Amino acid sequence: MPPAKKRARKYDPLRTRAAVLAQLGAVREAVGSLTPDQLALPTRRDGMTVGELVAQVAASVVSVRQALERPAQMKQTLPLAQWPLRPPVAFTPAPADLAAAETDLRALLADHPGSPLVDTGVGVLPLNEYLVTRAVELVLAADDLSGAVPGLEVPLDRHALAAATRLLADALAVKAPGGSTEVRVPPYAVVQCVEGLRHTRGTPPNVVETGPLTWVRLATGRLAWADAVARAEVSASGERADLSGLLPLGG
């Protein structure tokens, strides 16, 4: 008998909205006092300065309005767990006001309490699920900014980090379906993946465990698997516990 199809994870709409706004506010507050020299610093994103990263954050926020303003769609075309697996989208930096983008998003969400289908430009998703992807983008931006500007520590909202962890873990399970390996990212996510014998009880033969921020960095290519293992940021046991061939997740 084939294994039962897994039910897609659900995200609480109110918590998702609050997480997006909280993480956005933390980023906006952190970059508000950066000097021109700091804005010109390089980031871990190839060829992108801090200032360009801030502009990208603003663009990712504005994209919510753009998605809502496109003609309404009748059917979801992109499962949320496949979002992190899509090819990267090219970005052209442009001047942007992050504070204005935040104000606009707050007003926009107040005007749209439901979760209509929206056309994101790369697939149709319910608004709430698209907001989950914005939480991921904001967590990544906060981490990248903290790594780029000496002395800058952008706080990570706990619920935004949880959403990012869960979505990226679910994407791994989609990319490498199976049940031979259990990936644990406490306290937010546990998924089974990789073809092979599926365990049904007790400790699985192949286990990977790491922390949420380390997992987010691994899944998005900000941290190499070998480096994380060498620094004991990842615990991996079993012959199918090496995920280096599956990371980063994106195309």
C-alpha positions as a printed NumPy array, in Angstrom:
array([[  0.   ,   0.   ,   0.   ],
       [  1.465,   3.404,  -0.957],
       [  2.138,   5.809,   1.909],
       [ -0.631,   8.23 ,   2.733],
       [ -0.275,  11.648,   1.21 ],
       [  0.921,  14.155,   3.788],
       [ -1.425,  16.989,   4.605],
       [ -0.039,  20.423,   3.852],
       [  0.988,  22.389,   6.934],
       [ -1.345,  25.161,   8.016],
       [ -0.184,  28.519,   9.372],
       [ -2.284,  30.601,  11.73 ],
       [ -3.264,  33.772,   9.802],
       [ -3.171,  36.162,  12.753],
       [  0.159,  34.847,  14.003],
       [  1.638,  34.975,  10.498],
       [  0.596,  38.584,   9.991],
       [  1.93 ,  39.575,  13.397],
       [  5.22 ,  37.806,  12.697],
       [  5.694,  39.537,   9.344],
       [  4.991,  42.961,  10.816],
       [  7.199,  42.341,  13.855],
       [ 10.148,  41.161,  11.771],
       [  9.684,  43.997,   9.304],
       [  9.625,  46.507,  12.143],
       [ 12.826,  45.057,  13.587],
       [ 14.6  ,  45.36 ,  10.228],
       [ 13.33 ,  48.884,   9.623],
       [ 14.416,  50.034,  13.08 ],
       [ 17.855,  48.447,  12.733],
       [ 18.693,  50.019,   9.371],
       [ 17.162,  53.419,  10.097],
       [ 20.365,  54.889,  11.521],
       [ 22.913,  53.295,   9.181],
       [ 25.461,  55.662,   7.697],
       [ 26.244,  55.922,   3.96 ],
       [ 29.466,  54.012,   4.586],
       [ 27.544,  51.202,   6.297],
       [ 24.964,  51.1  ,   3.507],
       [ 27.824,  50.621,   1.042],
       [ 29.177,  47.535,   2.839],
       [ 28.972,  44.2  ,   1.   ],
       [ 26.606,  41.463,   2.156],
       [ 26.774,  37.693,   1.809],
       [ 24.435,  38.039,  -1.177],
       [ 26.691,  38.127,  -4.213],
       [ 27.272,  41.646,  -5.48 ],
       [ 24.686,  43.226,  -3.168],
       [ 25.434,  46.029,  -0.74 ],
       [ 23.604,  46.685,   2.507],
       [ 21.699,  49.523,   0.864],
       [ 20.636,  47.288,  -1.998],
       [ 19.538,  44.632,   0.469],
       [ 17.379,  47.186,   2.262],
       [ 15.846,  48.076,  -1.104],
       [ 15.168,  44.401,  -1.732],
       [ 13.394,  44.114,   1.615],
       [ 11.183,  47.044,   0.685],
       [ 10.472,  45.455,  -2.704],
       [  9.518,  42.166,  -1.046],
       [  7.018,  44.061,   1.115],
       [  5.599,  46.061,  -1.79 ],
       [  5.126,  42.782,  -3.658],
       [  2.203,  41.971,  -1.347],
       [  0.231,  44.94 ,  -2.718],
       [  1.267,  44.067,  -6.25 ],
       [  0.036,  40.505,  -5.787],
       [ -3.304,  41.691,  -4.436],
       [ -3.762,  44.17 ,  -7.278],
       [ -3.277,  41.616, -10.041],
       [ -6.465,  40.074, -11.476],
       [ -8.016,  37.528,  -9.148],
       [ -7.215,  33.874,  -9.804],
       [ -9.485,  30.894,  -9.255],
       [ -6.961,  28.177,  -8.46 ],
       [ -3.735,  27.823,  -6.511],
       [ -0.888,  26.936,  -8.869],
       [  2.068,  26.664,  -6.504],
       [  1.982,  24.594,  -3.292],
       [  3.582,  26.572,  -0.496],
       [  6.193,  23.887,   0.265],
       [  7.489,  24.216,  -3.301],
       [  8.134,  27.942,  -2.974],
       [ 11.718,  27.554,  -1.672],
       [ 12.516,  25.136,  -4.535],
       [ 11.745,  27.558,  -7.351],
       [ 14.608,  29.106,  -9.351],
       [ 15.894,  32.374,  -7.878],
       [ 14.237,  35.519,  -9.155],
       [ 16.5  ,  38.235, -10.554],
       [ 16.429,  41.484,  -8.593],
       [ 17.197,  44.982,  -9.865],
       [ 17.919,  47.292,  -6.91 ],
       [ 15.894,  50.497,  -6.825],
       [ 15.518,  53.315,  -4.297],
       [ 12.914,  52.369,  -1.723],
       [ 11.506,  53.736,   1.516],
       [ 11.294,  50.864,   3.969],
       [  9.277,  52.857,   6.512],
       [  6.7  ,  53.795,   3.861],
       [  6.533,  50.167,   2.714],
       [  5.842,  49.064,   6.299],
       [  3.102,  51.656,   6.756],
       [  1.494,  50.609,   3.496],
       [  1.617,  46.913,   4.414],
       [ -0.057,  47.515,   7.772],
       [ -2.877,  49.412,   6.088],
       [ -3.161,  46.814,   3.339],
       [ -3.511,  43.909,   5.755],
       [ -6.089,  45.801,   7.77 ],
       [ -8.107,  46.216,   4.565],
       [ -7.765,  42.52 ,   3.659],
       [ -8.517,  40.441,   6.769],
       [ -9.156,  37.317,   4.695],
       [ -6.853,  35.189,   2.552],
       [ -7.828,  35.565,  -1.107],
       [ -5.815,  33.892,  -3.836],
       [ -3.107,  36.255,  -5.093],
       [ -0.88 ,  36.148,  -8.154],
       [  2.7  ,  36.512,  -6.929],
       [  4.191,  36.593, -10.409],
       [  5.712,  33.133,  -9.995],
       [  2.611,  31.303,  -8.827],
       [ -0.832,  31.724,  -7.288],
       [ -1.079,  31.328,  -3.497],
       [ -3.543,  32.274,  -0.78 ],
       [ -2.554,  35.596,   0.757],
       [ -1.771,  33.98 ,   4.114],
       [  0.651,  31.544,   2.494],
       [  2.32 ,  34.344,   0.547],
       [  2.809,  36.162,   3.838],
       [  4.64 ,  33.079,   5.131],
       [  7.125,  33.527,   2.29 ],
       [  7.52 ,  37.19 ,   3.29 ],
       [  8.354,  36.054,   6.816],
       [ 11.107,  33.863,   5.375],
       [ 12.49 ,  36.746,   3.306],
       [ 12.5  ,  39.037,   6.323],
       [ 14.264,  36.5  ,   8.544],
       [ 16.938,  36.04 ,   5.874],
       [ 17.317,  39.79 ,   5.486],
       [ 17.678,  40.288,   9.238],
       [ 20.362,  37.601,   9.425],
       [ 22.201,  38.92 ,   6.368],
       [ 22.178,  42.477,   7.698],
       [ 23.503,  41.334,  11.073],
       [ 26.33 ,  39.547,   9.297],
       [ 27.183,  42.507,   7.08 ],
       [ 27.336,  45.469,   9.456],
       [ 29.762,  45.175,  12.396],
       [ 27.945,  45.681,  15.683],
       [ 24.474,  45.428,  14.122],
       [ 22.193,  42.769,  15.575],
       [ 18.753,  42.645,  14.001],
       [ 16.412,  40.76 ,  16.376],
       [ 14.684,  37.703,  14.959],
       [ 10.995,  37.456,  15.716],
       [ 10.308,  34.03 ,  17.213],
       [  7.194,  33.361,  15.135],
       [  8.818,  34.556,  11.913],
       [ 11.778,  32.262,  12.564],
       [  9.375,  29.398,  13.289],
       [  7.569,  29.953,   9.989],
       [ 10.856,  30.068,   8.073],
       [ 12.092,  26.902,   9.762],
       [  8.902,  24.976,   9.025],
       [  8.552,  26.048,   5.411],
       [ 12.173,  25.211,   4.595],
       [ 11.891,  21.854,   6.366],
       [  8.729,  21.026,   4.419],
       [ 10.503,  22.004,   1.194],
       [ 13.266,  19.501,   1.972],
       [ 10.64 ,  16.767,   2.36 ],
       [  9.231,  17.722,  -1.049],
       [ 12.657,  17.807,  -2.691],
       [ 13.731,  14.442,  -1.25 ],
       [ 10.546,  12.483,  -0.474],
       [ 10.896,   9.398,   1.667],
       [ 11.025,   8.214,   5.237],
       [ 14.527,   6.942,   5.911],
       [ 15.879,  10.151,   7.469],
       [ 14.359,  12.304,  10.177],
       [ 15.353,  15.958,  10.268],
       [ 14.717,  17.631,  13.604],
       [ 14.846,  21.385,  14.111],
       [ 13.604,  21.862,  17.661],
       [ 11.379,  23.382,  18.783],
       [  9.753,  24.156,  15.445],
       [  9.898,  21.305,  12.944],
       [ 10.389,  17.583,  12.372],
       [ 10.19 ,  16.083,   8.875],
       [ 11.009,  12.759,   7.287],
       [ 12.733,  12.637,   3.927],
       [ 15.11 ,  10.674,   1.646],
       [ 14.164,   7.406,  -0.033],
       [ 14.755,   4.192,   1.882],
       [ 13.23 ,   2.077,   4.578],
       [ 10.668,   4.006,   6.611],
       [ 10.889,   3.56 ,  10.36 ],
       [  7.625,   3.163,  12.271],
       [  8.662,   3.206,  15.907],
       [ 11.617,   3.99 ,  18.13 ],
       [ 14.661,   6.009,  17.093],
       [ 15.038,   6.204,  13.314],
       [ 18.306,   4.895,  11.8  ],
       [ 19.189,   8.258,  10.234],
       [ 18.764,  11.456,  12.226],
       [ 19.777,  15.042,  11.569],
       [ 19.319,  17.662,  14.27 ],
       [ 20.189,  21.329,  14.281],
       [ 18.941,  24.703,  15.503],
       [ 16.452,  26.916,  13.648],
       [ 18.835,  29.635,  12.463],
       [ 21.476,  27.097,  11.424],
       [ 18.811,  25.219,   9.461],
       [ 17.651,  28.395,   7.717],
       [ 21.242,  29.166,   6.75 ],
       [ 21.861,  25.628,   5.503],
       [ 18.638,  25.471,   3.515],
       [ 19.344,  28.77 ,   1.749],
       [ 23.045,  28.302,   1.049],
       [ 24.331,  30.717,   3.639],
       [ 26.159,  27.929,   5.462],
       [ 27.869,  24.877,   3.988],
       [ 26.931,  21.47 ,   5.362],
       [ 30.567,  20.496,   5.972],
       [ 31.234,  23.699,   7.916],
       [ 28.141,  23.239,  10.074],
       [ 29.112,  19.652,  10.882],
       [ 32.73 ,  20.638,  11.608],
       [ 31.554,  23.325,  14.038],
       [ 29.122,  20.889,  15.695],
       [ 26.171,  23.05 ,  14.641],
       [ 24.613,  19.931,  13.111],
       [ 24.329,  16.448,  14.545],
       [ 24.041,  13.782,  11.83 ],
       [ 23.946,  10.031,  12.453],
       [ 23.331,   7.221,   9.978],
       [ 24.445,   6.498,   6.436],
       [ 21.605,   8.542,   4.941],
       [ 22.044,  11.536,   7.236],
       [ 24.387,  13.491,   4.95 ],
       [ 22.221,  16.215,   3.402],
       [ 25.031,  17.99 ,   1.573],
       [ 23.742,  16.836,  -1.818],
       [ 20.299,  18.313,  -1.126],
       [ 21.336,  21.741,   0.147],
       [ 20.785,  24.512,  -0.565],
       [ 17.178,  23.834,  -1.483],
       [ 16.632,  26.381,  -4.235],
       [ 17.255,  25.933,  -7.945]])
